[in-house]
Each structure stands twice: as structure tokens, then as C-alpha cells.
């Protein structure tokens, strides 16, 4: 019997990366804190985007933008931001 990876039923291969799965499994409801970007301080360096384990941050012309649907609120982006343009604030319901 051939082994079938659980994601194959969803149309994804056994080596599907986080980017492929994240559209199926939103994880934003897990967080207690969320990152808020101060676009006035943001230098658009991309460090937050590089270190985000969920790929929830994108660099735009205006600054960093967080996709809260998949952000788990780990705070790595705020910790790595050199100019402290990202603040972790308590999530409200």
C-alpha cells in the first residue's frame, strides 16, 4: 500500500511549504498580542518580513503590512525591528 500524505487529499504535495498550507489553515485567532506597525517610523528595511515565521508581514511602499489572518502574535517581528516601528499590543475581541 502506497503511503499518502494527509495534505494530498487537499491537493497539496507531501512537501508543500507553509505558504501553500497557510491559505487553508488560518491561525490568527491563536494570538493574545498583535503587532502594530508605526508607518512613520518604518524604514521599509524588510527585516520583519525576513524573520516572520508565518510569512504574515509584507513590505509595501507605505511600510510593513501585517496579515492578521495568519499572524500568531509571536513578537519576533517587533523584537527584530531595529527602529522599534513595531509594537505588540493586546488583542481585543
Secondary structure, DSSP 8 states (H G I E B T S, - for coil): -----GGGGGT--TT--HHHHTTTS--GGG-SEEEEE-TTT-----HHHHH-TT--EEE-SSSEEE-TTT-----HHHHH-TT--EEEEE---
